Structures are given as C-alpha cells and as structure tokens.
Amino acid sequence: MDFTVDKENCTVNVNREFAAPLNLVWDAWTNAEILDKWWAPRPYQAVTKSMDFKVGGRWHYHMKGPEGDIHWCLADYKSIDTEKEYQCLDAFCNEEMVINENHPRSYWTVAFENKGDKTLVKVSIQHKSLADIEMIIQMGFKEGFTMAMGNLDELLA
C-alpha cells in the first residue's frame, strides 16, 4: 500500500492493488453488506444504518468498538462513474446524521483501474487544511485504513 500526504494540496493519497477482478472490488466498496465486513479496523466493526449508493445518496454507518463505543459517520455521494470512480464528502456525525463540526470533513475520490485479475484502487482524500490532515492522522487514520485494506484483501481471497 502506498500512503502519502501531499501537504501543498492538503491531500492524502492511498494506492492499493487487490488480487481480485474489478467488479468484485467495486462491489466491495459500494455495497453496504460487503462494506460492513471489512471497512472498520479490527477489533471495530462497521454497521450500516442506511445506504443509497447514487449521486445525492448517502451512506450512514457507525464503527462499533470492542468496549461498545460507537462512532457515527456519513458519506454524501457526489459523483459515480460505475466501476471507474466515485466521489463523496465524508464526515463524523451522530445517529441522526447531524455533522460533528469539531472534526474535519474530507472529500474522497476513489478510482478503480482494471489490471486483469487484479484491481488498483487509488484513493485521494482532500482536506481544507493541513491541520485537518494532521488531526485525522493523529486520530489513527493511517493505521486504521491500512488495517481495513488488509481486511478487504482477506475478504477478496
């Protein structure tokens, strides 16, 4: 996995190749039942409350920790080009989808590249400021996202 921070453009870039065909990898990123199996870093578990994967739709879910702690999140889908790319605006929120203004929102572009029996996923996460990136990194984003990518590898195997 390639994880870089572009400080000048306030962007986190992650490139990860998966040993699975494009259609399976796309489904893993866009189907709530499959996302719930890998999205959260262990021992956390992702639990989808609702998902409407379409432009203008939303994915509302939480990550549940081993001690019962719950962290709600929301993704607002902005564009979708099937099996090529989707974009969404991500946020921490509460169970009623009220955005937590104490945490930064981020704009995700998730691109998929067919490599035959493999698929390259390129994730670009745009933030408003370098301070926002530093906050997310301090919260453990790099470690958590790395673990989630490993979970997806296992699921696709």
N, C-alpha and C positions, 0 to 999 in steps of 0.2 A: 504494500500500500504506500502510495506517495502522498504525504501530507505536508503542505507548505502554506505559509502565511505571507501574503503579498501586502506588506504594510502600506505601501504607497496607494494601493487601491482598496484598502480595508476589506480584503477578501481572503477567505480560507479556501484552498483548493485541495481536493482529495481525488486521486485517481486510483481505481481498484479494478483489477481484472478478475473475473469469475469463470470457473470452468463449467460453464453451462450456456446453452443457446440463448439468444436474445429474448425470445418470447417468454422463457421461464424467468429470466432475470427481471424483465419488465413487469411481469405479474407479481413477482416478489416485492417490488417497490410500489405497486399500485393497487393491490388487493388487500383489504383490511385483515382478512383471515390469515393471510400469509405474513403480512407485516407484524401481526401480533406474535408470531413465532420467533422473530429474530430482531426486531427493532431495538429493544431495550438491552443494555449491557447486563449480563448476569451478575448478581442474582435478581436483578429487577425484571419485571415482566411488563410488556406493553399490553394495554387493554383498550380496544377501540370502543368508544361510545357511539360514534356515528362517522360515516364516511360517504361522501358523494364525490367520486373522482370525475369531475368535469370542471370546465372553466366556470368560475364563480362558486364552485362547490367547496366543501371543507372536510378536513379530517380532524376530528376531535377525539383525543385519546388521553390516557394517563399512563405513567410508569409507576408501577407499584413495587415498593421495596420489601425486603425480607422482614422488616420490622413493622410493616403495614403503612409506611409513609407513602403518600400519593402526590405525584407531580403532574398536573394537567398541562396539556399542550394543544396547540391549534395550528393547522396549516390551511391557508386560504389559497386555493389553486388559481393561478393567474393565466397560464397557457399550457396547452397539452398538444403535443405532436406525437401520436401513438407510435410506440416502440422507437422513438428518436429522442424526445426530450419533454420534460415538463418543468414548470416553474411555480414556486409557491412562496408565500410570505408566512414565515414561521413565528410563533410567539408562545410564551408561557401564559397561562390563563387559569381560570378556575373552572369548576364543574359547569357553570352557566355560560362559559365562553367569554367571560369578561377578561380582557387583556390585562396582564400584570405589567404596569408601566415601569416597575422597578427593574425589569430585565429587558435587554435589547431585543428588538425584532430582527430577523435576518431574512434575506431574500435568497432562496435556493434555486439554482438551475441544476437539474440532474439530467445529464446527457448519456445516451446509450449508443455504443458503437459495436456493430456485429463483427466478430472476429472468427466466424465459422462456428466451431464447437465451443468457443469462448466469447465472453462479452466484456468489453471495457466500459466501466461506468465512471464518468467524470462529474464530480460534484463541485460546484462553485457556490460559496456562501458569502454573500455581500452584506457587509455591516455599514452602519452610518459613520462609525469612527473606530480608530484603533483601540480606544478604551473599551468599546463594546466587545471587540475580539478578545482583548485581554481578560475581560470579565468572564466570557464563555470558556476560555482556555483554563482559567483559574477554577472554574466550576467542574472541570474534568472532562470537557467535551472531547478532546483528542483521545484520551484513554477510553471513554465510553463509546465513541464512534468506531474506534479501532476494534473494540470487543464486539460491537454489533456487526461489523463487516465479517468478523470471524464466525459469528452465529449464522450469517447468511451463507457463508462458504459451506458450513456443516449441513445446513438445510438443503442446499442445492446438490450436495454429494450423493 
